[in-house]
Amino acid sequence: MALNIEFDNLLEKLKSERDELKLKLHLASMEAKEEFEEAEKNWDILKVKAAEIADDSKETSEEFIAKAKIVGEELKDAYSRISKRLAN
């Protein structure tokens, strides 16, 4: 399923970006830290959804995968905003 591969790629990219941000957070402003904490909630949701998608014993609909992808895209945007704040 091409959607699964695309979602897996998004998840891997987000994991890398998340790890990099965590390293830079000690230099961040309070605002960036607060946004990162909010993003962490979405990260936790996304991990649960990813586990359900990867579990072959559970049938996941294209709609479920699409919703998980939306959460992933929101995370991507949040990580981008935080990265820009850290670069300043």
C-alpha positions in Angstrom: 0.0 0.0 0.0 1.7 3.2 -1.2 0.0 5.2 1.5 1.6 3.0 4.2 5.1 3.6 2.7 4.5 7.3 2.5 3.3 7.4 6.1 6.3 5.3 7.2 8.7 7.8 5.5 6.9 10.7 7.2 7.2 9.0 10.5 10.9 8.4 10.1 11.5 12.0 9.0 9.6 13.3 12.0 11.5 11.1 14.4 14.8 12.5 13.1 13.6 16.1 13.3 12.2 15.5 16.7 15.5 14.1 18.0 17.4 17.0 16.6 15.0 19.5 18.2 15.3 17.8 21.6 19.1 18.4 21.4 18.6 22.1 20.7 15.9 22.8 23.1 18.2 23.7 26.0 19.0 26.9 24.0 15.4 27.6 23.2 13.1 30.3 24.4 10.2 29.5 26.7 7.8 29.9 23.8 9.6 27.3 21.7 9.7 25.0 24.7 5.9 25.4 25.2 5.2 24.7 21.6 7.5 21.6 21.7 5.5 20.3 24.7 2.3 20.7 22.8 3.9 18.9 19.8 4.9 16.1 22.1 1.2 15.4 22.7 0.7 15.0 19.0 3.9 12.9 18.8 2.4 10.5 21.4 -0.9 10.3 19.4 1.0 9.7 16.2 3.1 6.9 17.7 -0.1 5.1 18.8 -1.6 5.4 15.4 1.6 4.2 13.7 1.7 1.1 15.9 -1.9 0.4 15.0 -1.2 0.8 11.3 1.9 -1.4 11.6 0.0 -4.1 13.5 -1.0 -6.6 10.8 -3.6 -8.1 13.1 -5.6 -4.9 13.0 -7.3 -3.7 9.9 -6.7 0.0 9.3 -8.8 2.0 6.9 -7.4 4.5 4.4 -9.4 7.1 6.4 -7.5 6.2 9.6 -4.2 6.4 7.8 -5.1 9.7 6.3 -6.1 11.1 9.7 -2.8 9.9 11.1 -1.0 11.6 8.2 -2.8 14.9 9.0 -1.5 14.6 12.6 2.0 14.0 11.1 1.7 17.0 8.9 0.7 19.2 11.8 3.8 17.9 13.7 5.9 18.7 10.7 4.7 22.3 10.7 5.2 22.6 14.5 8.7 21.3 14.2 9.4 23.7 11.4 8.2 26.6 13.4 10.3 25.5 16.4 13.4 25.0 14.3 13.0 28.6 12.9 12.8 29.9 16.5 15.9 28.0 17.5 17.9 29.3 14.5 17.4 32.9 15.6 
